[in-house]
């Protein structure tokens, strides 16, 4: 009986090995930034999960544009494991509707995972209607020994109508966000980020995305880059 069981196991083992398949899933398949200014950086964490029963082997990453970086800390993801990657997009001097589809090539049956990046890039943000953000980047940097924890976000409405706002995305690992729900006609609503203990101690790059209603009652997205550099005083 033992010999029969062993023979059966040895017979079935190759079939089990052949049926083992690597599978890779991304936590999101598209990043829609909406309206963004030129020459700004937008960073987003993406989780790659190995959901099959064999290790995922990543063979290549092709972003198809110098404006997108997608570095990997490792290229083998065992079953049940995951890898956090940080996609960085620079809007550069592009103008108008733009879309990219970076590919992560691997040994899965589908051969690759694709993550879309899309944006409407403006050369003159201050001319955008009905609203714009000024300054267009929240610079939460520290210069010297002076520590500032709170930084404003000015949202300007140049129209005669109330403009409702809805926060769509914000990575608040480093700060607390206070964001307005509407802007009165011809006025400015002020939000803010307040750095937490981790934010004060570290440099970071991220962004927030909000939705607004334009003059045609259509929903639009608008993204604001947030960055922090620590410039220490010279000794």
Order of alpha helices (4+ residues) and beta strands (2+ residues): alpha-beta-beta-beta-beta-beta-beta-beta-beta-beta-beta-beta-beta-beta-beta-beta-beta-beta-alpha-beta-beta-beta
